[in-house]
């Protein structure tokens, strides 16, 4: 009897002890969870404070640089640097959105947009020949209508009527297949060249055009002298571009190789299979064309692309890569000759 009582008492003590230990552990876990929550809140606050300080400081630096650009002897370079800094600021905001509220994101985005507008305004005022011409369709229509009217009135060209060089589209190609299209310096210097819906074509441009705009190119090769302003590519597949410019933007393109000399970092968006290498095209008088274009040969960001579909900073974008070693084309004259023979290109005289 005593043994049973002692045994029951012992079992009761063990249960009480187990219950107390369980409550103690639960209390410790609750304390630890509260501590972690406080640490998380503190880290979130610190991250927010650091972001605000860094963001405001970067915005201040960009504004100060733009405020002093009028006195600079290297305005084009200053604008290119500021453009890259604005891109960096956009990526910084995008990578920080997980701890920012919607209001803060909207305020910061508006600030970035204002900086971009300020840069464009100053660039247009101080570098009137450096304006980017991405709105190609509207420009083409305006120029075409005007040229048609001039021809009806007696063949007076846009240049003779005072149209600005950066808005004058000299050559426009569309819906071509299997053609060798060659343009000489006298025809393209400081002009805007546009092309669309080309297949199995070789476009060879010497001189220093003002800007290039290509859309819907399929298995084409474009080799070009230094372009003073911008190059815009859209919906191109399986092409090779050998180009030098101040800024390059490429949208919705696949499996294209680009040999670049670009002042500000090239931008890709909705692209895949893009491979890049340094610009290595050579022809007679190319040094003079570079001088006339105003491009700075000492500043070449060919190896760094901004992918608007890849915001991760610790992993490289899967949408583009570098052309290495034997993958690159060193002798363009031989390659172009083989391409011409392979596709039996018909020469087009312009």
MOZINOR-V436226 format. One record per residue. N is the residue number from 1. SS is DSSP state (2 for helix, 1 for strand, 0 for the rest). Layout:
((N | SS) (N | SS))
This chain:
((1 | 0) (2 | 2) (3 | 2) (4 | 2) (5 | 2) (6 | 2) (7 | 2) (8 | 2) (9 | 2) (10 | 2) (11 | 2) (12 | 2) (13 | 2) (14 | 2) (15 | 2) (16 | 2) (17 | 2) (18 | 2) (19 | 2) (20 | 2) (21 | 2) (22 | 2) (23 | 2) (24 | 2) (25 | 2) (26 | 2) (27 | 2) (28 | 2) (29 | 2) (30 | 2) (31 | 2) (32 | 2) (33 | 2) (34 | 2) (35 | 2) (36 | 2) (37 | 2) (38 | 2) (39 | 2) (40 | 2) (41 | 2) (42 | 2) (43 | 2) (44 | 2) (45 | 2) (46 | 2) (47 | 2) (48 | 2) (49 | 2) (50 | 2) (51 | 2) (52 | 2) (53 | 2) (54 | 2) (55 | 2) (56 | 2) (57 | 2) (58 | 2) (59 | 2) (60 | 2) (61 | 2) (62 | 2) (63 | 2) (64 | 2) (65 | 2) (66 | 2) (67 | 2) (68 | 0) (69 | 2) (70 | 2) (71 | 2) (72 | 0) (73 | 0) (74 | 0) (75 | 2) (76 | 2) (77 | 2) (78 | 2) (79 | 2) (80 | 2) (81 | 2) (82 | 2) (83 | 2) (84 | 2) (85 | 2) (86 | 2) (87 | 2) (88 | 2) (89 | 2) (90 | 2) (91 | 2) (92 | 2) (93 | 2) (94 | 2) (95 | 2) (96 | 0) (97 | 2) (98 | 2) (99 | 2) (100 | 0) (101 | 0) (102 | 2) (103 | 2) (104 | 2) (105 | 2) (106 | 2) (107 | 2) (108 | 2) (109 | 2) (110 | 2) (111 | 2) (112 | 2) (113 | 2) (114 | 2) (115 | 2) (116 | 2) (117 | 2) (118 | 2) (119 | 2) (120 | 2) (121 | 2) (122 | 2) (123 | 2) (124 | 2) (125 | 2) (126 | 2) (127 | 0) (128 | 2) (129 | 2) (130 | 2) (131 | 0) (132 | 0) (133 | 0) (134 | 0) (135 | 0) (136 | 2) (137 | 2) (138 | 2) (139 | 2) (140 | 2) (141 | 2) (142 | 2) (143 | 2) (144 | 2) (145 | 2) (146 | 2) (147 | 2) (148 | 2) (149 | 2) (150 | 2) (151 | 2) (152 | 2) (153 | 0) (154 | 0) (155 | 0) (156 | 0) (157 | 0) (158 | 0) (159 | 0) (160 | 0) (161 | 0) (162 | 0) (163 | 0) (164 | 0) (165 | 2) (166 | 2) (167 | 2) (168 | 0) (169 | 1) (170 | 1) (171 | 1) (172 | 1) (173 | 1) (174 | 1) (175 | 1) (176 | 1) (177 | 1) (178 | 0) (179 | 1) (180 | 1) (181 | 1) (182 | 1) (183 | 1) (184 | 0) (185 | 2) (186 | 2) (187 | 2) (188 | 2) (189 | 0) (190 | 0) (191 | 0) (192 | 1) (193 | 1) (194 | 1) (195 | 1) (196 | 1) (197 | 1) (198 | 1) (199 | 1) (200 | 0) (201 | 0) (202 | 1) (203 | 1) (204 | 1) (205 | 1) (206 | 0) (207 | 0) (208 | 0) (209 | 0) (210 | 0) (211 | 1) (212 | 1) (213 | 1) (214 | 1) (215 | 1) (216 | 1) (217 | 1) (218 | 1) (219 | 0) (220 | 0) (221 | 1) (222 | 1) (223 | 1) (224 | 1) (225 | 1) (226 | 1) (227 | 0) (228 | 0) (229 | 0) (230 | 1) (231 | 1) (232 | 1) (233 | 1) (234 | 1) (235 | 0) (236 | 0) (237 | 1) (238 | 0) (239 | 0) (240 | 1) (241 | 1) (242 | 1) (243 | 1) (244 | 1) (245 | 1) (246 | 0) (247 | 1) (248 | 1) (249 | 1) (250 | 1) (251 | 1) (252 | 0) (253 | 0) (254 | 1) (255 | 0) (256 | 0) (257 | 1) (258 | 1) (259 | 1) (260 | 1) (261 | 1) (262 | 1) (263 | 0) (264 | 0) (265 | 0) (266 | 1) (267 | 1) (268 | 1) (269 | 1) (270 | 0) (271 | 0) (272 | 1) (273 | 0) (274 | 1) (275 | 1) (276 | 1) (277 | 1) (278 | 1) (279 | 0) (280 | 0) (281 | 0) (282 | 0) (283 | 0) (284 | 0) (285 | 0) (286 | 2) (287 | 2) (288 | 2) (289 | 2) (290 | 2) (291 | 2) (292 | 2) (293 | 2) (294 | 0) (295 | 0) (296 | 0) (297 | 0) (298 | 0) (299 | 0) (300 | 0) (301 | 0) (302 | 0) (303 | 0) (304 | 0) (305 | 1) (306 | 1) (307 | 1) (308 | 0) (309 | 0) (310 | 0) (311 | 0) (312 | 0) (313 | 0) (314 | 0) (315 | 0) (316 | 0) (317 | 0) (318 | 0) (319 | 0) (320 | 1) (321 | 1) (322 | 1) (323 | 0) (324 | 0) (325 | 2) (326 | 2) (327 | 2) (328 | 0) (329 | 0) (330 | 0) (331 | 0) (332 | 2) (333 | 2) (334 | 2) (335 | 2) (336 | 2) (337 | 2) (338 | 2) (339 | 2) (340 | 2) (341 | 2) (342 | 2) (343 | 0) (344 | 0) (345 | 0) (346 | 1) (347 | 1) (348 | 1) (349 | 0) (350 | 0))
